[in-house]
């Protein structure tokens, strides 16, 4: 059995522009907890204020229940 976790990543959440280094840091932080990258999906995330959205990523992580 597996457990899944979806992390919504927006530029504001990681401080400034999205970069490979910042994404790598995020993935490594989760990897230490036993999470493995399953998929990355580019999405338009609804903003909290006003119409429209901002570009973001949905990062889907997986780990076995027994990790």
CHARMM-style PDB file with segment names, atoms N, HN, CA, C and O in Angstrom:
ATOM      1  N   UNK     1       0.837  -1.192   0.000  1.00  0.00      PROA
ATOM      2  CA  UNK     1       0.000   0.000   0.000  1.00  0.00      PROA
ATOM      3  C   UNK     1       0.883   1.257   0.000  1.00  0.00      PROA
ATOM      4  O   UNK     1       1.966   1.293   0.584  1.00  0.00      PROA
ATOM      5  N   UNK     2       0.375   2.258  -0.668  1.00  0.00      PROA
ATOM      6  HN  UNK     2      -0.505   2.229  -1.142  1.00  0.00      PROA
ATOM      7  CA  UNK     2       1.094   3.531  -0.752  1.00  0.00      PROA
ATOM      8  C   UNK     2       0.245   4.671  -0.216  1.00  0.00      PROA
ATOM      9  O   UNK     2      -0.985   4.611  -0.227  1.00  0.00      PROA
ATOM     10  N   UNK     3       0.917   5.697   0.247  1.00  0.00      PROA
ATOM     11  HN  UNK     3       1.916   5.745   0.255  1.00  0.00      PROA
ATOM     12  CA  UNK     3       0.274   6.939   0.650  1.00  0.00      PROA
ATOM     13  C   UNK     3       0.755   8.009  -0.311  1.00  0.00      PROA
ATOM     14  O   UNK     3       1.921   8.027  -0.706  1.00  0.00      PROA
ATOM     15  N   UNK     4      -0.151   8.901  -0.684  1.00  0.00      PROA
ATOM     16  HN  UNK     4      -1.098   8.886  -0.364  1.00  0.00      PROA
ATOM     17  CA  UNK     4       0.207   9.979  -1.611  1.00  0.00      PROA
ATOM     18  C   UNK     4       0.027  11.328  -0.944  1.00  0.00      PROA
ATOM     19  O   UNK     4      -0.822  11.501  -0.070  1.00  0.00      PROA
ATOM     20  N   UNK     5       0.836  12.276  -1.369  1.00  0.00      PROA
ATOM     21  HN  UNK     5       1.526  12.136  -2.079  1.00  0.00      PROA
ATOM     22  CA  UNK     5       0.788  13.636  -0.847  1.00  0.00      PROA
ATOM     23  C   UNK     5       0.944  14.562  -2.053  1.00  0.00      PROA
ATOM     24  O   UNK     5       1.843  14.371  -2.872  1.00  0.00      PROA
ATOM     25  N   UNK     6       0.079  15.555  -2.160  1.00  0.00      PROA
ATOM     26  HN  UNK     6      -0.651  15.710  -1.495  1.00  0.00      PROA
ATOM     27  CA  UNK     6       0.177  16.522  -3.248  1.00  0.00      PROA
ATOM     28  C   UNK     6       0.522  17.875  -2.645  1.00  0.00      PROA
ATOM     29  O   UNK     6      -0.201  18.382  -1.787  1.00  0.00      PROA
ATOM     30  N   UNK     7       1.619  18.452  -3.090  1.00  0.00      PROA
ATOM     31  HN  UNK     7       2.207  18.040  -3.787  1.00  0.00      PROA
ATOM     32  CA  UNK     7       2.088  19.736  -2.591  1.00  0.00      PROA
ATOM     33  C   UNK     7       1.869  20.774  -3.687  1.00  0.00      PROA
ATOM     34  O   UNK     7       2.332  20.608  -4.816  1.00  0.00      PROA
ATOM     35  N   UNK     8       1.159  21.842  -3.341  1.00  0.00      PROA
ATOM     36  HN  UNK     8       0.783  21.977  -2.424  1.00  0.00      PROA
ATOM     37  CA  UNK     8       0.914  22.936  -4.278  1.00  0.00      PROA
ATOM     38  C   UNK     8       2.055  23.931  -4.111  1.00  0.00      PROA
ATOM     39  O   UNK     8       2.267  24.458  -3.019  1.00  0.00      PROA
ATOM     40  N   UNK     9       2.780  24.185  -5.176  1.00  0.00      PROA
ATOM     41  HN  UNK     9       2.608  23.757  -6.063  1.00  0.00      PROA
ATOM     42  CA  UNK     9       3.938  25.074  -5.097  1.00  0.00      PROA
ATOM     43  C   UNK     9       3.680  26.307  -5.959  1.00  0.00      PROA
ATOM     44  O   UNK     9       3.469  26.211  -7.167  1.00  0.00      PROA
ATOM     45  N   UNK    10       3.703  27.458  -5.308  1.00  0.00      PROA
ATOM     46  HN  UNK    10       3.875  27.536  -4.326  1.00  0.00      PROA
ATOM     47  CA  UNK    10       3.607  28.733  -6.022  1.00  0.00      PROA
ATOM     48  C   UNK    10       4.887  29.502  -5.754  1.00  0.00      PROA
ATOM     49  O   UNK    10       5.575  29.260  -4.762  1.00  0.00      PROA
ATOM     50  N   UNK    11       5.200  30.427  -6.643  1.00  0.00      PROA
ATOM     51  HN  UNK    11       4.642  30.624  -7.449  1.00  0.00      PROA
ATOM     52  CA  UNK    11       6.454  31.171  -6.487  1.00  0.00      PROA
ATOM     53  C   UNK    11       6.540  31.878  -5.140  1.00  0.00      PROA
ATOM     54  O   UNK    11       7.604  31.899  -4.522  1.00  0.00      PROA
ATOM     55  N   UNK    12       5.433  32.458  -4.674  1.00  0.00      PROA
ATOM     56  HN  UNK    12       4.568  32.441  -5.176  1.00  0.00      PROA
ATOM     57  CA  UNK    12       5.455  33.173  -3.389  1.00  0.00      PROA
ATOM     58  C   UNK    12       5.817  32.242  -2.231  1.00  0.00      PROA
ATOM     59  O   UNK    12       6.459  32.662  -1.268  1.00  0.00      PROA
ATOM     60  N   UNK    13       5.402  30.975  -2.329  1.00  0.00      PROA
ATOM     61  HN  UNK    13       4.881  30.634  -3.112  1.00  0.00      PROA
ATOM     62  CA  UNK    13       5.632  30.035  -1.230  1.00  0.00      PROA
ATOM     63  C   UNK    13       7.108  29.701  -1.060  1.00  0.00      PROA
ATOM     64  O   UNK    13       7.552  29.361   0.036  1.00  0.00      PROA
ATOM     65  N   UNK    14       7.871  29.801  -2.160  1.00  0.00      PROA
ATOM     66  HN  UNK    14       7.510  30.077  -3.051  1.00  0.00      PROA
ATOM     67  CA  UNK    14       9.282  29.437  -2.070  1.00  0.00      PROA
ATOM     68  C   UNK    14      10.185  30.653  -2.163  1.00  0.00      PROA
ATOM     69  O   UNK    14      11.408  30.526  -2.233  1.00  0.00      PROA
ATOM     70  N   UNK    15       9.576  31.837  -2.165  1.00  0.00      PROA
ATOM     71  HN  UNK    15       8.583  31.940  -2.108  1.00  0.00      PROA
ATOM     72  CA  UNK    15      10.358  33.072  -2.141  1.00  0.00      PROA
ATOM     73  C   UNK    15      10.958  33.425  -3.490  1.00  0.00      PROA
ATOM     74  O   UNK    15      12.097  33.064  -3.786  1.00  0.00      PROA
ATOM     75  N   UNK    16      10.205  34.116  -4.285  1.00  0.00      PROA
ATOM     76  HN  UNK    16       9.280  34.409  -4.044  1.00  0.00      PROA
ATOM     77  CA  UNK    16      10.724  34.549  -5.585  1.00  0.00      PROA
ATOM     78  C   UNK    16      10.497  33.524  -6.675  1.00  0.00      PROA
ATOM     79  O   UNK    16       9.664  32.628  -6.542  1.00  0.00      PROA
ATOM     80  N   UNK    17      11.236  33.666  -7.739  1.00  0.00      PROA
ATOM     81  HN  UNK    17      11.912  34.395  -7.847  1.00  0.00      PROA
ATOM     82  CA  UNK    17      11.048  32.826  -8.921  1.00  0.00      PROA
ATOM     83  C   UNK    17      11.338  31.355  -8.636  1.00  0.00      PROA
ATOM     84  O   UNK    17      12.231  31.002  -7.865  1.00  0.00      PROA
ATOM     85  N   UNK    18      10.539  30.514  -9.297  1.00  0.00      PROA
ATOM     86  HN  UNK    18       9.814  30.801  -9.923  1.00  0.00      PROA
ATOM     87  CA  UNK    18      10.762  29.068  -9.229  1.00  0.00      PROA
ATOM     88  C   UNK    18      12.092  28.766  -9.905  1.00  0.00      PROA
ATOM     89  O   UNK    18      12.404  29.338 -10.949  1.00  0.00      PROA
ATOM     90  N   UNK    19      12.865  27.883  -9.320  1.00  0.00      PROA
ATOM     91  HN  UNK    19      12.612  27.418  -8.472  1.00  0.00      PROA
ATOM     92  CA  UNK    19      14.122  27.479  -9.940  1.00  0.00      PROA
ATOM     93  C   UNK    19      14.353  26.006  -9.651  1.00  0.00      PROA
ATOM     94  O   UNK    19      13.741  25.428  -8.753  1.00  0.00      PROA
ATOM     95  N   UNK    20      15.236  25.419 -10.418  1.00  0.00      PROA
ATOM     96  HN  UNK    20      15.733  25.889 -11.148  1.00  0.00      PROA
ATOM     97  CA  UNK    20      15.581  24.018 -10.198  1.00  0.00      PROA
ATOM     98  C   UNK    20      16.120  23.790  -8.795  1.00  0.00      PROA
ATOM     99  O   UNK    20      15.810  22.786  -8.153  1.00  0.00      PROA
ATOM    100  N   UNK    21      16.936  24.737  -8.325  1.00  0.00      PROA
ATOM    101  HN  UNK    21      17.188  25.552  -8.847  1.00  0.00      PROA
ATOM    102  CA  UNK    21      17.524  24.591  -6.986  1.00  0.00      PROA
ATOM    103  C   UNK    21      16.448  24.560  -5.908  1.00  0.00      PROA
ATOM    104  O   UNK    21      16.510  23.751  -4.983  1.00  0.00      PROA
ATOM    105  N   UNK    22      15.456  25.452  -6.032  1.00  0.00      PROA
ATOM    106  HN  UNK    22      15.406  26.109  -6.783  1.00  0.00      PROA
ATOM    107  CA  UNK    22      14.407  25.514  -5.014  1.00  0.00      PROA
ATOM    108  C   UNK    22      13.537  24.272  -5.051  1.00  0.00      PROA
ATOM    109  O   UNK    22      13.141  23.753  -4.007  1.00  0.00      PROA
ATOM    110  N   UNK    23      13.237  23.791  -6.256  1.00  0.00      PROA
ATOM    111  HN  UNK    23      13.559  24.212  -7.104  1.00  0.00      PROA
ATOM    112  CA  UNK    23      12.447  22.574  -6.382  1.00  0.00      PROA
ATOM    113  C   UNK    23      13.226  21.374  -5.835  1.00  0.00      PROA
ATOM    114  O   UNK    23      12.655  20.513  -5.167  1.00  0.00      PROA
ATOM    115  N   UNK    24      14.508  21.322  -6.116  1.00  0.00      PROA
ATOM    116  HN  UNK    24      14.972  22.022  -6.659  1.00  0.00      PROA
ATOM    117  CA  UNK    24      15.363  20.249  -5.608  1.00  0.00      PROA
ATOM    118  C   UNK    24      15.380  20.242  -4.080  1.00  0.00      PROA
ATOM    119  O   UNK    24      15.317  19.183  -3.455  1.00  0.00      PROA
ATOM    120  N   UNK    25      15.467  21.427  -3.491  1.00  0.00      PROA
ATOM    121  HN  UNK    25      15.518  22.287  -3.999  1.00  0.00      PROA
ATOM    122  CA  UNK    25      15.471  21.529  -2.020  1.00  0.00      PROA
ATOM    123  C   UNK    25      14.157  20.989  -1.444  1.00  0.00      PROA
ATOM    124  O   UNK    25      14.156  20.240  -0.467  1.00  0.00      PROA
ATOM    125  N   UNK    26      13.041  21.382  -2.066  1.00  0.00      PROA
ATOM    126  HN  UNK    26      13.042  21.991  -2.860  1.00  0.00      PROA
ATOM    127  CA  UNK    26      11.726  20.911  -1.626  1.00  0.00      PROA
ATOM    128  C   UNK    26      11.640  19.382  -1.708  1.00  0.00      PROA
ATOM    129  O   UNK    26      11.174  18.727  -0.777  1.00  0.00      PROA
ATOM    130  N   UNK    27      12.096  18.828  -2.834  1.00  0.00      PROA
ATOM    131  HN  UNK    27      12.475  19.360  -3.591  1.00  0.00      PROA
ATOM    132  CA  UNK    27      12.035  17.374  -3.017  1.00  0.00      PROA
ATOM    133  C   UNK    27      12.929  16.652  -2.012  1.00  0.00      PROA
ATOM    134  O   UNK    27      12.545  15.613  -1.476  1.00  0.00      PROA
ATOM    135  N   UNK    28      14.114  17.194  -1.755  1.00  0.00      PROA
ATOM    136  HN  UNK    28      14.426  18.039  -2.191  1.00  0.00      PROA
ATOM    137  CA  UNK    28      15.020  16.558  -0.799  1.00  0.00      PROA
ATOM    138  C   UNK    28      14.478  16.612   0.630  1.00  0.00      PROA
ATOM    139  O   UNK    28      14.671  15.679   1.409  1.00  0.00      PROA
ATOM    140  N   UNK    29      13.797  17.710   0.967  1.00  0.00      PROA
ATOM    141  HN  UNK    29      13.640  18.468   0.334  1.00  0.00      PROA
ATOM    142  CA  UNK    29      13.185  17.799   2.299  1.00  0.00      PROA
ATOM    143  C   UNK    29      12.147  16.689   2.485  1.00  0.00      PROA
ATOM    144  O   UNK    29      12.093  16.050   3.535  1.00  0.00      PROA
ATOM    145  N   UNK    30      11.333  16.470   1.465  1.00  0.00      PROA
ATOM    146  HN  UNK    30      11.377  16.990   0.612  1.00  0.00      PROA
ATOM    147  CA  UNK    30      10.318  15.412   1.556  1.00  0.00      PROA
ATOM    148  C   UNK    30      10.948  14.018   1.482  1.00  0.00      PROA
ATOM    149  O   UNK    30      10.461  13.080   2.113  1.00  0.00      PROA
ATOM    150  N   UNK    31      12.027  13.888   0.711  1.00  0.00      PROA
ATOM    151  HN  UNK    31      12.422  14.650   0.198  1.00  0.00      PROA
ATOM    152  CA  UNK    31      12.699  12.590   0.585  1.00  0.00      PROA
ATOM    153  C   UNK    31      13.217  12.117   1.943  1.00  0.00      PROA
ATOM    154  O   UNK    31      13.209  10.919   2.229  1.00  0.00      PROA
ATOM    155  N   UNK    32      13.667  13.056   2.779  1.00  0.00      PROA
ATOM    156  HN  UNK    32      13.674  14.028   2.546  1.00  0.00      PROA
ATOM    157  CA  UNK    32      14.153  12.687   4.116  1.00  0.00      PROA
ATOM    158  C   UNK    32      13.045  12.073   4.967  1.00  0.00      PROA
ATOM    159  O   UNK    32      13.312  11.331   5.912  1.00  0.00      PROA
ATOM    160  N   UNK    33      11.792  12.394   4.615  1.00  0.00      PROA
ATOM    161  HN  UNK    33      11.575  12.996   3.846  1.00  0.00      PROA
ATOM    162  CA  UNK    33      10.650  11.827   5.341  1.00  0.00      PROA
ATOM    163  C   UNK    33      10.109  10.576   4.638  1.00  0.00      PROA
ATOM    164  O   UNK    33       9.057  10.052   5.007  1.00  0.00      PROA
ATOM    165  N   UNK    34      10.837  10.110   3.629  1.00  0.00      PROA
ATOM    166  HN  UNK    34      11.691  10.536   3.330  1.00  0.00      PROA
ATOM    167  CA  UNK    34      10.441   8.886   2.943  1.00  0.00      PROA
ATOM    168  C   UNK    34       9.593   9.087   1.699  1.00  0.00      PROA
ATOM    169  O   UNK    34       9.139   8.111   1.101  1.00  0.00      PROA
ATOM    170  N   UNK    35       9.370  10.334   1.298  1.00  0.00      PROA
ATOM    171  HN  UNK    35       9.739  11.126   1.784  1.00  0.00      PROA
ATOM    172  CA  UNK    35       8.538  10.611   0.127  1.00  0.00      PROA
ATOM    173  C   UNK    35       9.376  10.534  -1.141  1.00  0.00      PROA
ATOM    174  O   UNK    35      10.529  10.966  -1.168  1.00  0.00      PROA
ATOM    175  N   UNK    36       8.775   9.974  -2.199  1.00  0.00      PROA
ATOM    176  HN  UNK    36       7.839   9.623  -2.177  1.00  0.00      PROA
ATOM    177  CA  UNK    36       9.420   9.834  -3.499  1.00  0.00      PROA
ATOM    178  C   UNK    36       8.577  10.567  -4.532  1.00  0.00      PROA
ATOM    179  O   UNK    36       7.350  10.483  -4.506  1.00  0.00      PROA
ATOM    180  N   UNK    37       9.227  11.282  -5.440  1.00  0.00      PROA
ATOM    181  HN  UNK    37      10.225  11.350  -5.461  1.00  0.00      PROA
ATOM    182  CA  UNK    37       8.509  12.025  -6.470  1.00  0.00      PROA
ATOM    183  C   UNK    37       7.765  11.072  -7.392  1.00  0.00      PROA
ATOM    184  O   UNK    37       8.344  10.117  -7.911  1.00  0.00      PROA
ATOM    185  N   UNK    38       6.483  11.336  -7.591  1.00  0.00      PROA
ATOM    186  HN  UNK    38       6.013  12.112  -7.170  1.00  0.00      PROA
ATOM    187  CA  UNK    38       5.664  10.539  -8.510  1.00  0.00      PROA
ATOM    188  C   UNK    38       5.375  11.326  -9.783  1.00  0.00      PROA
ATOM    189  O   UNK    38       5.460  10.775 -10.881  1.00  0.00      PROA
ATOM    190  N   UNK    39       5.033  12.610  -9.652  1.00  0.00      PROA
ATOM    191  HN  UNK    39       4.964  13.058  -8.760  1.00  0.00      PROA
ATOM    192  CA  UNK    39       4.705  13.423 -10.827  1.00  0.00      PROA
ATOM    193  C   UNK    39       4.788  14.902 -10.481  1.00  0.00      PROA
ATOM    194  O   UNK    39       4.630  15.299  -9.326  1.00  0.00      PROA
ATOM    195  N   UNK    40       5.038  15.703 -11.505  1.00  0.00      PROA
ATOM    196  HN  UNK    40       5.166  15.380 -12.442  1.00  0.00      PROA
ATOM    197  CA  UNK    40       4.962  17.162 -11.376  1.00  0.00      PROA
ATOM    198  C   UNK    40       4.041  17.648 -12.487  1.00  0.00      PROA
ATOM    199  O   UNK    40       4.241  17.324 -13.657  1.00  0.00      PROA
ATOM    200  N   UNK    41       3.032  18.426 -12.114  1.00  0.00      PROA
ATOM    201  HN  UNK    41       2.869  18.689 -11.163  1.00  0.00      PROA
ATOM    202  CA  UNK    41       2.064  18.946 -13.071  1.00  0.00      PROA
ATOM    203  C   UNK    41       2.034  20.458 -12.985  1.00  0.00      PROA
ATOM    204  O   UNK    41       1.924  21.024 -11.898  1.00  0.00      PROA
ATOM    205  N   UNK    42       2.131  21.102 -14.116  1.00  0.00      PROA
ATOM    206  HN  UNK    42       2.221  20.643 -15.000  1.00  0.00      PROA
ATOM    207  CA  UNK    42       2.036  22.563 -14.161  1.00  0.00      PROA
ATOM    208  C   UNK    42       0.559  22.940 -14.170  1.00  0.00      PROA
ATOM    209  O   UNK    42      -0.219  22.396 -14.954  1.00  0.00      PROA
ATOM    210  N   UNK    43       0.176  23.865 -13.306  1.00  0.00      PROA
ATOM    211  HN  UNK    43       0.809  24.306 -12.670  1.00  0.00      PROA
ATOM    212  CA  UNK    43      -1.234  24.246 -13.194  1.00  0.00      PROA
ATOM    213  C   UNK    43      -1.356  25.749 -12.999  1.00  0.00      PROA
ATOM    214  O   UNK    43      -0.391  26.432 -12.656  1.00  0.00      PROA
ATOM    215  N   UNK    44      -2.557  26.243 -13.226  1.00  0.00      PROA
ATOM    216  HN  UNK    44      -3.341  25.688 -13.505  1.00  0.00      PROA
ATOM    217  CA  UNK    44      -2.864  27.613 -12.846  1.00  0.00      PROA
ATOM    218  C   UNK    44      -3.583  27.518 -11.513  1.00  0.00      PROA
ATOM    219  O   UNK    44      -4.678  26.963 -11.424  1.00  0.00      PROA
ATOM    220  N   UNK    45      -2.962  28.061 -10.483  1.00  0.00      PROA
ATOM    221  HN  UNK    45      -2.073  28.512 -10.555  1.00  0.00      PROA
ATOM    222  CA  UNK    45      -3.498  27.975  -9.129  1.00  0.00      PROA
ATOM    223  C   UNK    45      -4.314  29.231  -8.853  1.00  0.00      PROA
ATOM    224  O   UNK    45      -3.842  30.347  -9.069  1.00  0.00      PROA
ATOM    225  N   UNK    46      -5.533  29.044  -8.378  1.00  0.00      PROA
ATOM    226  HN  UNK    46      -5.917  28.137  -8.203  1.00  0.00      PROA
ATOM    227  CA  UNK    46      -6.389  30.200  -8.093  1.00  0.00      PROA
ATOM    228  C   UNK    46      -5.754  31.048  -7.008  1.00  0.00      PROA
ATOM    229  O   UNK    46      -5.367  30.547  -5.953  1.00  0.00      PROA
ATOM    230  N   UNK    47      -5.651  32.349  -7.287  1.00  0.00      PROA
ATOM    231  HN  UNK    47      -5.966  32.756  -8.144  1.00  0.00      PROA
ATOM    232  CA  UNK    47      -5.106  33.271  -6.293  1.00  0.00      PROA
ATOM    233  C   UNK    47      -6.131  33.555  -5.209  1.00  0.00      PROA
ATOM    234  O   UNK    47      -7.328  33.360  -5.422  1.00  0.00      PROA
ATOM    235  N   UNK    48      -5.688  34.006  -4.072  1.00  0.00      PROA
ATOM    236  HN  UNK    48      -4.716  34.165  -3.898  1.00  0.00      PROA
ATOM    237  CA  UNK    48      -6.604  34.313  -2.969  1.00  0.00      PROA
ATOM    238  C   UNK    48      -7.346  35.614  -3.184  1.00  0.00      PROA
ATOM    239  O   UNK    48      -8.451  35.798  -2.674  1.00  0.00      PROA
ATOM    240  N   UNK    49      -6.734  36.528  -3.949  1.00  0.00      PROA
ATOM    241  HN  UNK    49      -5.836  36.378  -4.363  1.00  0.00      PROA
ATOM    242  CA  UNK    49      -7.346  37.843  -4.153  1.00  0.00      PROA
ATOM    243  C   UNK    49      -7.548  38.071  -5.644  1.00  0.00      PROA
ATOM    244  O   UNK    49      -6.622  37.903  -6.438  1.00  0.00      PROA
ATOM    245  N   UNK    50      -8.753  38.452  -6.017  1.00  0.00      PROA
ATOM    246  HN  UNK    50      -9.506  38.588  -5.372  1.00  0.00      PROA
ATOM    247  CA  UNK    50      -9.012  38.820  -7.406  1.00  0.00      PROA
ATOM    248  C   UNK    50      -9.201  37.623  -8.315  1.00  0.00      PROA
ATOM    249  O   UNK    50      -8.992  36.477  -7.917  1.00  0.00      PROA
ATOM    250  N   UNK    51      -9.602  37.910  -9.547  1.00  0.00      PROA
ATOM    251  HN  UNK    51      -9.772  38.841  -9.870  1.00  0.00      PROA
ATOM    252  CA  UNK    51      -9.833  36.852 -10.529  1.00  0.00      PROA
ATOM    253  C   UNK    51      -8.522  36.312 -11.094  1.00  0.00      PROA
ATOM    254  O   UNK    51      -7.446  36.851 -10.833  1.00  0.00      PROA
ATOM    255  N   UNK    52      -8.632  35.260 -11.855  1.00  0.00      PROA
ATOM    256  HN  UNK    52      -9.505  34.822 -12.066  1.00  0.00      PROA
ATOM    257  CA  UNK    52      -7.448  34.694 -12.494  1.00  0.00      PROA
ATOM    258  C   UNK    52      -6.647  33.840 -11.536  1.00  0.00      PROA
ATOM    259  O   UNK    52      -7.101  33.512 -10.439  1.00  0.00      PROA
ATOM    260  N   UNK    53      -5.481  33.494 -11.955  1.00  0.00      PROA
ATOM    261  HN  UNK    53      -5.112  33.761 -12.846  1.00  0.00      PROA
ATOM    262  CA  UNK    53      -4.653  32.633 -11.119  1.00  0.00      PROA
ATOM    263  C   UNK    53      -3.193  32.893 -11.381  1.00  0.00      PROA
ATOM    264  O   UNK    53      -2.830  33.771 -12.164  1.00  0.00      PROA
ATOM    265  N   UNK    54      -2.368  32.126 -10.722  1.00  0.00      PROA
ATOM    266  HN  UNK    54      -2.663  31.413 -10.086  1.00  0.00      PROA
ATOM    267  CA  UNK    54      -0.931  32.236 -10.917  1.00  0.00      PROA
ATOM    268  C   UNK    54      -0.415  30.868 -11.332  1.00  0.00      PROA
ATOM    269  O   UNK    54      -0.992  29.836 -10.987  1.00  0.00      PROA
ATOM    270  N   UNK    55       0.681  30.878 -12.078  1.00  0.00      PROA
ATOM    271  HN  UNK    55       1.150  31.716 -12.359  1.00  0.00      PROA
ATOM    272  CA  UNK    55       1.273  29.610 -12.458  1.00  0.00      PROA
ATOM    273  C   UNK    55       1.846  28.929 -11.227  1.00  0.00      PROA
ATOM    274  O   UNK    55       2.426  29.572 -10.352  1.00  0.00      PROA
ATOM    275  N   UNK    56       1.676  27.646 -11.179  1.00  0.00      PROA
ATOM    276  HN  UNK    56       1.205  27.124 -11.890  1.00  0.00      PROA
ATOM    277  CA  UNK    56       2.208  26.896 -10.063  1.00  0.00      PROA
ATOM    278  C   UNK    56       2.452  25.458 -10.475  1.00  0.00      PROA
ATOM    279  O   UNK    56       2.261  25.084 -11.632  1.00  0.00      PROA
ATOM    280  N   UNK    57       2.872  24.666  -9.518  1.00  0.00      PROA
ATOM    281  HN  UNK    57       3.027  24.970  -8.577  1.00  0.00      PROA
ATOM    282  CA  UNK    57       3.127  23.256  -9.756  1.00  0.00      PROA
ATOM    283  C   UNK    57       2.385  22.441  -8.722  1.00  0.00      PROA
ATOM    284  O   UNK    57       2.283  22.835  -7.560  1.00  0.00      PROA
ATOM    285  N   UNK    58       1.869  21.306  -9.148  1.00  0.00      PROA
ATOM    286  HN  UNK    58       1.951  20.986 -10.092  1.00  0.00      PROA
ATOM    287  CA  UNK    58       1.388  20.311  -8.205  1.00  0.00      PROA
ATOM    288  C   UNK    58       2.438  19.211  -8.205  1.00  0.00      PROA
ATOM    289  O   UNK    58       2.693  18.582  -9.232  1.00  0.00      PROA
ATOM    290  N   UNK    59       3.040  18.987  -7.055  1.00  0.00      PROA
ATOM    291  HN  UNK    59       2.833  19.498  -6.220  1.00  0.00      PROA
ATOM    292  CA  UNK    59       4.072  17.967  -6.914  1.00  0.00      PROA
ATOM    293  C   UNK    59       3.432  16.794  -6.186  1.00  0.00      PROA
ATOM    294  O   UNK    59       3.027  16.918  -5.030  1.00  0.00      PROA
ATOM    295  N   UNK    60       3.343  15.657  -6.865  1.00  0.00      PROA
ATOM    296  HN  UNK    60       3.672  15.556  -7.804  1.00  0.00      PROA
ATOM    297  CA  UNK    60       2.737  14.465  -6.268  1.00  0.00      PROA
ATOM    298  C   UNK    60       3.852  13.556  -5.765  1.00  0.00      PROA
ATOM    299  O   UNK    60       4.752  13.170  -6.511  1.00  0.00      PROA
ATOM    300  N   UNK    61       3.765  13.224  -4.476  1.00  0.00      PROA
ATOM    301  HN  UNK    61       3.033  13.537  -3.870  1.00  0.00      PROA
ATOM    302  CA  UNK    61       4.771  12.397  -3.823  1.00  0.00      PROA
ATOM    303  C   UNK    61       4.134  11.094  -3.364  1.00  0.00      PROA
ATOM    304  O   UNK    61       2.930  11.028  -3.119  1.00  0.00      PROA
ATOM    305  N   UNK    62       4.958  10.064  -3.251  1.00  0.00      PROA
ATOM    306  HN  UNK    62       5.936  10.117  -3.450  1.00  0.00      PROA
ATOM    307  CA  UNK    62       4.461   8.733  -2.873  1.00  0.00      PROA
ATOM    308  C   UNK    62       5.425   8.125  -1.865  1.00  0.00      PROA
ATOM    309  O   UNK    62       6.636   8.331  -1.944  1.00  0.00      PROA
ATOM    310  N   UNK    63       4.879   7.382  -0.927  1.00  0.00      PROA
ATOM    311  HN  UNK    63       3.895   7.215  -0.862  1.00  0.00      PROA
ATOM    312  CA  UNK    63       5.730   6.566  -0.052  1.00  0.00      PROA
ATOM    313  C   UNK    63       4.939   5.356   0.366  1.00  0.00      PROA
ATOM    314  O   UNK    63       3.710   5.382   0.416  1.00  0.00      PROA
ATOM    315  N   UNK    64       5.658   4.292   0.666  1.00  0.00      PROA
ATOM    316  HN  UNK    64       6.656   4.271   0.626  1.00  0.00      PROA
ATOM    317  CA  UNK    64       4.968   3.076   1.103  1.00  0.00      PROA
ATOM    318  C   UNK    64       4.488   3.305   2.527  1.00  0.00      PROA
ATOM    319  O   UNK    64       5.116   4.037   3.291  1.00  0.00      PROA
ATOM    320  N   UNK    65       3.383   2.684   2.877  1.00  0.00      PROA
ATOM    321  HN  UNK    65       2.873   2.089   2.255  1.00  0.00      PROA
ATOM    322  CA  UNK    65       2.815   2.880   4.208  1.00  0.00      PROA
ATOM    323  C   UNK    65       3.779   2.481   5.307  1.00  0.00      PROA
ATOM    324  O   UNK    65       3.746   3.038   6.405  1.00  0.00      PROA
ATOM    325  N   UNK    66       4.629   1.529   5.016  1.00  0.00      PROA
ATOM    326  HN  UNK    66       4.656   1.077   4.125  1.00  0.00      PROA
ATOM    327  CA  UNK    66       5.584   1.090   6.034  1.00  0.00      PROA
ATOM    328  C   UNK    66       6.844   1.918   6.083  1.00  0.00      PROA
ATOM    329  O   UNK    66       7.682   1.716   6.961  1.00  0.00      PROA
ATOM    330  N   UNK    67       7.000   2.877   5.129  1.00  0.00      PROA
ATOM    331  HN  UNK    67       6.318   3.041   4.415  1.00  0.00      PROA
ATOM    332  CA  UNK    67       8.243   3.620   4.916  1.00  0.00      PROA
ATOM    333  C   UNK    67       9.222   3.253   5.991  1.00  0.00      PROA
ATOM    334  OT1 UNK    67      10.342   3.764   6.006  1.00  0.00      PROA
TER     335      UNK     67
END
